[in-house]
């Protein structure tokens, strides 16, 4: 039996028992292939059910994409299923050249829209930091006794090509010295040329005397780049939007640590501006309409944007529909039942219309947070 003959088995259950959580830095598709952890089982159920709901001819393609470029493929799955939940029949990548065809054409009872989905990488510098430090955390994990929690406060800055021998020997020495003390919690640290190793050891309770030892990892810091990432993403896909007949929507996934719909407001419409004098007294307030949708003139490429915020296996908030101020056409009624945000030029403000339909994404059957 092939996968194509039994679509229940796009993500089959592993043949061997492995109840471990995802390893540090492990690709999601690899974890799903091997893990029998309850959350992995629930994630496979979610993927299988939603893949089966898509047009049969697209299921093998999206399954392959999930293994090759998880981040963007997962979002395409979410967008396709959201359109279906709203009542559309979808075509996937219909017609045209490969480099300009849109991801979906959605046929609603009262209209048709083309939808291009894009999931830009947010906080890319955080990803690079994680790549550099994961091997060091693995070393701390491998050297730590199973009956102790190790809270990692800081690590040296070692790159992929740097030797980790001195780091490993330092961690081994610090742990040995701390165990000789015999009382917990205990803070241990040592300066290396590349930075400081700083750990705190805490005794585990009897009920968790085995398994992973690294309980806390160093904090990640980044600046919120949602505004700029969304601006670039919308601009980069203009060619796809121009090649379709009828209204075109851009679906954007904001996945930054600090991403919010207010940041998307700024990217698409603009921002509040306050002017103060030298004594810090407010002289004036206003709105600067410098967003992607409020700049330029003429007929817009995009009729609207469908903005999603940090949607993963556990779900996320319902998408918000951002209407382009210069679009004069009509969108399907189902889309207009979502929360809508629009720029009112006369009021010089962003207006929010409350949703008439809620819990749209819950229809996709996400993984329970209690697992």
C-alpha positions in Angstrom: 0.0 0.0 0.0 1.3 3.4 -0.9 0.7 6.7 0.9 -1.4 7.9 -2.1 -3.7 4.9 -1.8 -4.5 5.5 1.9 -4.6 9.2 2.6 -5.2 8.5 6.3 -1.5 7.7 6.4 0.2 10.8 5.2 1.7 10.9 8.7 1.5 7.3 10.0 2.1 6.2 13.6 5.7 5.2 14.3 6.4 1.4 14.5 8.6 1.8 17.6 7.8 3.4 20.9 9.5 6.7 21.5 7.7 8.9 24.0 10.4 11.7 24.0 9.6 15.3 23.2 11.2 17.0 20.2 15.0 17.1 20.5 16.7 20.5 20.6 16.7 21.9 17.0 15.0 18.8 15.6 12.9 19.5 12.4 9.2 19.1 13.1 8.7 16.5 10.3 11.5 14.3 11.8 9.9 14.5 15.3 6.5 13.5 13.9 8.1 10.6 12.1 9.6 9.0 15.2 7.8 10.2 18.3 4.9 8.5 20.0 4.5 11.3 22.6 0.8 12.2 23.0 1.3 15.6 21.5 3.1 14.1 18.4 0.2 11.7 18.0 -2.3 14.6 18.2 -0.3 16.6 15.7 -0.3 13.7 13.2 -4.1 13.5 13.6 -4.4 17.2 12.9 -2.2 17.1 9.8 -3.9 13.9 8.4 -7.4 15.3 8.8 -6.6 18.7 7.3 -4.5 17.3 4.4 -7.4 14.9 3.5 -9.8 17.9 3.3 -7.7 19.6 0.6 -8.2 18.8 -3.1 -6.8 15.2 -3.6 -4.4 16.3 -6.4 -2.6 18.8 -4.1 -2.2 16.5 -1.1 1.0 14.8 -2.2 2.6 18.1 -3.2 1.8 19.7 0.2 3.0 16.6 2.1 6.3 16.9 0.3 6.5 20.6 1.0 5.9 19.9 4.7 9.0 17.8 4.8 11.1 20.2 2.7 10.0 23.7 4.0 7.8 23.2 7.0 7.3 26.9 7.9 5.7 28.1 4.7 4.0 24.8 3.8 2.2 24.6 7.2 0.9 28.1 6.7 -0.4 27.2 3.2 -2.3 24.4 4.8 -3.8 26.8 7.3 -4.8 29.3 4.6 -6.4 26.6 2.4 -8.4 25.1 5.2 -9.5 28.5 6.5 -10.9 29.4 3.1 -12.7 26.1 3.0 -14.1 26.7 6.5 -15.4 30.0 5.4 -17.4 28.2 2.7 -15.1 28.3 -0.4 -14.2 25.6 -2.8 -10.5 26.0 -3.6 -8.3 25.4 -6.5 -4.6 25.1 -5.7 -2.0 26.9 -7.9 -4.3 27.0 -10.9 -2.8 27.8 -14.4 0.0 30.3 -15.3 3.7 30.0 -15.1 5.2 28.5 -11.9 6.8 31.7 -10.8 3.6 33.8 -11.0 0.7 31.5 -10.2 -1.1 32.2 -7.0 -1.5 29.7 -4.2 -5.3 29.5 -4.2 -8.4 30.5 -6.1 -11.3 30.5 -3.7 -14.8 30.1 -5.2 -17.4 31.4 -2.8 -21.2 31.3 -3.5 -21.1 35.0 -4.1 -17.7 35.6 -5.7 -14.2 34.5 -6.5 -10.9 35.7 -5.0 -7.3 34.7 -5.6 -5.2 34.3 -2.5 -1.4 34.3 -2.2 0.0 33.0 1.1 3.3 34.2 2.5 5.0 33.4 5.8 8.2 35.5 6.1 10.9 34.7 8.6 10.6 37.0 11.7 13.5 37.6 14.1 16.0 35.8 11.9 18.9 36.9 14.2 17.2 34.8 17.0 17.3 31.8 14.8 21.1 32.2 14.2 21.6 32.6 18.0 19.7 29.4 18.6 21.8 27.5 16.0 25.0 28.6 17.7 24.0 27.8 21.2 22.1 24.5 20.7 25.3 22.4 20.4 26.5 23.9 23.7 23.2 23.1 25.4 23.4 19.6 24.1 26.9 19.3 25.8 25.5 20.6 29.1 22.7 18.1 28.8 25.0 15.2 28.1 27.3 16.1 31.1 24.5 16.8 33.6 23.5 14.1 36.2 19.9 12.9 35.7 18.8 13.8 39.2 19.6 17.6 38.8 17.9 20.4 37.0 20.4 22.7 35.3 19.3 26.3 34.7 21.6 27.8 32.1 22.0 31.6 32.5 24.7 32.3 30.0 26.9 30.6 27.5 30.1 31.6 25.6 29.8 32.7 22.0 31.1 29.7 20.1 30.4 29.4 16.4 30.0 26.2 14.3 33.7 26.1 13.4 35.0 26.8 17.0 36.4 24.0 19.1 34.1 23.0 22.0 36.6 20.9 23.9 37.4 23.6 26.4 33.7 24.3 26.9 32.9 20.6 27.6 35.8 20.2 30.0 34.8 23.4 31.8 31.2 22.2 32.2 32.3 18.8 33.4 34.6 20.4 36.0 31.9 22.8 37.3 29.4 20.1 37.6 31.8 17.9 39.5 32.7 20.7 41.9 29.0 21.5 42.5 28.2 17.9 43.3 31.0 17.8 45.8 29.3 20.6 47.7 26.2 18.4 48.1 23.7 21.2 48.9 21.3 22.8 46.4 20.5 25.1 44.8 24.0 26.1 43.9 25.3 28.7 41.3 28.4 27.9 39.3 30.2 30.0 36.7 33.5 30.3 34.9 34.8 32.9 32.4 36.2 31.6 29.1 37.8 33.8 26.4 34.5 33.5 24.4 32.2 34.4 27.3 30.9 33.1 30.6 29.4 29.7 31.5 26.8 30.3 34.2 24.7 27.5 35.6 22.4 27.0 38.5 21.8 23.4 39.8 18.6 22.4 41.6 17.7 18.9 42.9 14.9 17.2 41.0 12.0 15.7 42.9 11.7 11.9 43.1 8.9 12.0 40.5 11.1 13.5 37.8 14.5 12.0 38.7 15.3 11.1 35.1 14.9 12.6 31.6 16.2 15.9 30.5 18.3 18.0 32.8 18.4 21.4 31.2 15.4 23.1 32.7 15.9 26.8 31.7 17.9 28.1 28.7 19.4 31.6 28.3 16.8 34.2 27.4 16.6 35.3 23.7 16.4 39.0 23.0 15.4 40.6 19.7 13.7 43.7 18.4 10.2 43.4 16.9 10.5 43.5 13.1 6.9 42.6 12.2 6.3 46.0 10.6 9.2 45.8 8.2 8.8 42.1 7.5 5.1 42.5 6.5 5.9 45.5 4.3 8.5 43.6 2.4 6.4 40.4 2.1 3.4 42.3 0.6 5.6 44.2 -1.8 7.5 41.1 -2.9 4.4 39.2 -4.1 2.9 42.0 -6.2 3.6 40.2 -9.4 1.4 37.3 -8.4 -1.4 39.7 -7.5 -1.3 41.5 -10.8 -1.6 38.3 -12.9 -5.0 37.3 -11.6 -8.5 38.1 -12.8 -10.7 39.5 -10.1 -9.9 40.5 -6.5 -6.6 39.3 -5.1 -5.8 38.8 -1.4 -2.4 38.4 0.3 -2.4 36.1 3.3 0.4 37.0 5.7 1.6 35.0 8.7 3.2 37.1 11.5 5.3 34.8 13.7 7.6 37.1 15.6 8.1 36.8 19.3 6.4 40.3 19.8 4.2 40.2 16.7 0.7 41.8 17.1 -2.1 43.0 14.9 -1.1 46.5 15.9 2.3 45.9 14.2 0.4 44.8 11.1 -1.7 48.0 11.4 1.5 50.0 11.0 2.8 47.9 8.1 -0.4 48.2 6.1 -1.9 51.5 7.1 0.6 53.7 9.1 1.1 54.9 12.7 0.1 57.4 15.3 2.5 60.4 15.5 3.0 62.7 18.4 5.0 65.9 18.2 6.6 67.3 21.4 8.6 70.5 22.1 11.9 70.9 23.8 10.2 70.8 27.2 8.5 67.5 26.3 5.1 69.1 26.0 2.8 67.6 23.4 2.3 70.0 20.5 0.2 67.9 18.2 -1.0 64.3 17.5 -2.0 62.8 14.3 -1.8 59.7 12.0 1.0 59.1 9.4 -0.5 57.0 6.6 2.8 55.6 5.4 1.7 51.9 5.2 1.9 49.7 2.1 -1.9 50.1 1.6 -2.0 53.8 2.2 0.9 54.8 -0.1 0.7 55.1 -3.9 -2.2 55.7 -6.2 -4.5 54.0 -8.7 -6.0 50.6 -8.7 -4.4 48.5 -6.0 -2.7 45.1 -6.6 -4.3 43.6 -3.4 -7.9 44.1 -2.5 -7.2 43.1 1.0 -4.8 41.3 3.3 -5.7 38.4 5.5 -3.4 38.5 8.5 -2.7 35.5 10.7 -0.8 35.7 14.0 1.4 32.9 15.3 -0.7 30.0 14.2 0.8 26.6 15.1 -0.4 23.1 16.2 -2.1 24.7 19.2 -4.1 27.1 17.0 -4.1 30.9 17.2 -6.4 33.9 17.0 -8.8 34.2 14.0 -7.4 36.1 11.0 -8.1 39.7 10.5 -9.1 41.1 7.1 -7.4 44.4 6.2 -9.3 46.2 3.5 -7.3 48.2 0.9 -8.5 51.9 1.0 -8.4 52.1 -2.8 -10.2 48.9 -3.6 -13.7 49.6 -5.0 -14.8 46.1 -5.8 -16.8 43.6 -3.8 -15.4 40.8 -1.7 -17.3 37.6 -0.9 -19.6 38.0 2.1 -18.0 35.3 4.2 -14.7 37.2 4.2 -16.5 40.3 5.4 -17.8 38.4 8.5 -14.2 38.3 9.9 -12.9 41.2 12.0 -12.1 44.0 9.5 -9.7 46.8 9.8 -9.7 49.8 7.4 -8.2 53.2 7.1 -10.6 56.2 7.2 -8.9 59.0 5.5 -11.3 61.7 6.7 -11.0 60.6 10.3 -7.3 59.9 9.8 -7.6 56.7 11.9 -7.8 53.0 11.6 -11.4 51.7 12.1 -12.0 48.2 13.4 -15.3 46.4 12.6 -16.0 43.6 15.0 -16.3 40.0 13.6 -19.7 38.5 12.8 -18.1 35.1 12.7 -15.8 33.9 15.5 -13.8 30.8 16.3 -13.1 30.2 12.6 -9.8 28.5 13.1 -11.2 26.2 15.8 -13.0 24.3 13.0 -9.6 23.0 11.9 -9.3 20.8 15.0 -6.0 21.9 16.5 -4.1 20.0 19.2 -5.4 20.4 22.7 -3.3 22.5 25.0 -3.9 20.0 27.8 -1.8 17.2 26.0 
